[in-house]
Amino acid sequence: MSRNSPFFSPGATASADSLAVLHLKRDLLNPTILRTYDDEHLGYAEGKVSTTRYGNYPHSTLIGQSWGSQIKASQVDTGTRGRVGLNAGNGKKRKRGGSVVPHGEGNSGLGVVEEEDQRPKEARAAVPAQSGFCHLLPPTPEAWTASLPHRTQVVYTADCSYILQRLRVNPGTQIIEAGAGSGSFTHAAARAVFSSSPGHDASNEIHQPTPRQIGKVWSFEFHDQRAHKIQAEIQEHGLGDVVTVTHRDVYEDGFSVHTASPPSINASAVFLDLPAPWLALRHLNRGPLSPLDQSRSVQLCTFSPCIEQVQRTVAALRSLGWLEIEMVEIAARRLEVRRERVGLQEEGLRGVNASPATVEEAIGRLREVEGRDRSYHHGLTTKALNDYHGLPISDSHSHHANGQEEEGYVSKQQRLQNIQALQADRKLYKEGRLVHRSEPELKTHTSYLVFAILPRAWAEEDERKAQEVIRSMMKVQANVSGKPVSKRQMKRDLKEQAGGNKDLELETKWQMEAESRA
């Protein structure tokens, strides 16, 4: 039995030997396996440390913290790191004098230094730094997609969510994935099909799932190194009970897994992220060794970046009997939603338009400017006359031509201070006009998605049952008033007679439509 996966049940706090995500900023996430010891042999006195551009975070400060907590960076002495010798990869290490020691003479082959430079056996307590912090997040398929090491083109969250919805993937579904790549879609599919795997403790659950309900992701990868890498990641993330990764060329060898129990796959959904998906379609049929579920319709999706690949895939799907073929392109557009505040009362505030909102505000501001300008020139004229007559400035008195005292005007600095003081009592989230703006251009093309449906295997017995249902439904049924039954009621009766079998209901509906057209 494997341990519970943090992708399914992360718990309330971060635990040792499990995956965690350090959220540094919106588009910068750092995944790491939390350890109580230095498994990478970097020689930090604080044990294992995640070093980032926003500070250093010893894992001793992360383990046991609640998810979502803000973690302050710590002071880490990088001088205590072990110095790896130039020939560490050959099983040798350097002494202080520069000579190397062969493997076997007190050397573990990891390129560590000798006893006088050995690292401390016990981790030192972390000392908080003056700046730097991160947020500790539980692992999710979305966070893993945004932070995983890119080995191939990545299927991003927008595509993953739409693909899984179109393939009708739900807990208990078995899905085939060809072209695991970096493992982005693999993790998203694992969460979608998960329904208490054999390694999951479901003793506290009300409903115990049957073997039929246990979901499974059958993932295939042609590249040997990528296949082994994603297998190691699946085991580290605790997904071994839900995901099976196989190194295979599905173009030639198909999708059979001889080590599986039961020996054949019983998939109802297929996702092909391959350069030439039309070459693998011949293995997805209704034959005796087919990996597809024979009792229901199968949903398929291909992920192709070029339109020429789409054309060849669609041609192959039509020749092999697939139905309802459709191509979809997902184009994401970022929308900015905010409140737009306009007016002179917004002067000096950030993110607003401080221009006049009405004609009255504009006229009032013009009068203020003209009055200030008139007052300024009047002062200059008075000062010049006083200087000419030799009068002191204190004897002057600012008057208009009609003898009235000039009105005083508030300075710009005082006006801005008044606006800042009034801002505390304003409800800015209610003011202004709610507007939204979208990006002017779309530059988010990833690939074209081709969807298709392979109908369930249809035997003579199934045809006979469907004909009986059709004949019973095509009869004119009368209610108490003698009027014919509506189409809605006929659909209800069709669902009842199908007994909850969605595929039988769909096939019967197609038969009814075909007979009505004939």
Steps between C-alpha positions, in 0.01 A plus 500: 500500500637841407466805718229756441580752232521869599313573176192322642521552876772752597377533855499819705877541529809423295664170591845358439576295186208654310476753218444868578493814285673826595300789356748783441286717270207459262696334220787351702442176692766269639404134570709303745493175699515588869777317682623496858852425373725621220421244230683702232827510702544875459644534847282773647521519878120546516434171315321506166444855374299630203695794358309757294552854376268614780689339784605164645249270669624210717252215494498496879305830478250349252416161649200517733378836374140547390433525128480859387733626772743780428853373566779746565838442339794389716865591519698213348879486510590391150863461607418171674416328170705197407741569218452242226825396335557514128517121481202430727318327220787251465477393861783726622519796736749774566697554816588844627841478342347436157560122472215261440404193695370197301162352570509251785744686728239650728318650203132445421540606139293815549793739469504610864802649671710335767439481873637842581235655268215264575153642548333515843303191588209688660314778323547843646198709598398745230542873565238728338627742237414868489313475169345244267199273535295240313167324541481125560240338275378140464568334164225512239506413128472873423799589719700206363430607141624851577821381669599163349831454313420526129615195308255539211212726404267532800123460495395800708210523742257663255544211256501232771172610654322524166636165377397314815152655485453404133627147562243463780769399748369457853597298811530136399583561131785318333688722255785433257766768457757461222787747518551568872773759436545722806208345689270803511191326362589183692459674836179674394350173376605317819304744714199479266475118511593456865236325709673339798779297345614171660767689695256758633354459847125514444401357840337829600308541176129425491501342155758232429587500125470179303785380275302632202522855639876510554644744248824443314731696271691283252784721380740412217827672406731416210813678629689279746646774724174694518310182586734418790494859620123520515483157664724631778285812538181296519646290782631808686156662477318190627304441178623147432160342574320726253756547220688231308780630274624268225797552267367396158466596136121502465529542121630144468418321826161647588364556850496156662659468845598142579593574861157644582243319709258444335729455197305728265418870524133591509519870407207722408710812426814547290738798475770490231778761526706355215675638190302262279186389686348345186761221518376394845128503415508153344561354848183668636231274360229261610703183451548223759833646622381859505593715801164676477188443706270284287184585694493875441599772256860621507597868498824600325710817482819570305739790570670626182678834446472503117190504281657242265508253790134571564409425137673163500352412840146585390540293182616199705215540749241501223644188338500314834136572586532779756203738523428861603849617399567859604804727518534763776763766564519654847600867497532658845437871538586692817224732625572793730203592720522813712314815603576815306481815713504840327485844661697778657448344842737220387796735450818360650365143534645202313324305227232763431417764240530841668347694211163680544205265489234762419477839329441667837826357638689618192356853523574518870861398446539759220363773727741399772796508263398837354444646847837378621665644190317833545601515864861430414521778238316741728762437767782566256340832391453615859859417590631695198296808594622486857857475385449799266351723772737371765222361716562201723331174401311477829315822413359338189158336507382257238179635350313459177432798283157530661654512845393148608755267658632222276371154591756255642581181310610165647843388384548174315687346793217583739243367253682164471521473877126557528432225241725255688319578826157440345608169342482312832122555524425414137382157384725474194384148416153637423599816319560541129389294204566125480685432173691212345764494232641205307833441336516650150675196350494127560838329513406184689476237227629167630342228290189385321276256685316236296214319674319189380274222633525129427155339552470200723515150358155421356390136482176350367360469851563872560331581170194292594466675839536840339234419239260394773557827684451697179176324410360554847597866494371568149150390592263786560426507870193684616440659834164547673392779267588297192784728388834352378794493741754780464860447388621580850291218644628265228857585601418423862355164402809431290726559802290269715503219247876538444549426869761770557724376219611822334653324200185297433292815535723685253496216248121474526466873449709477182287213375181698564634800314609283208157335473321836527709637213436187292 
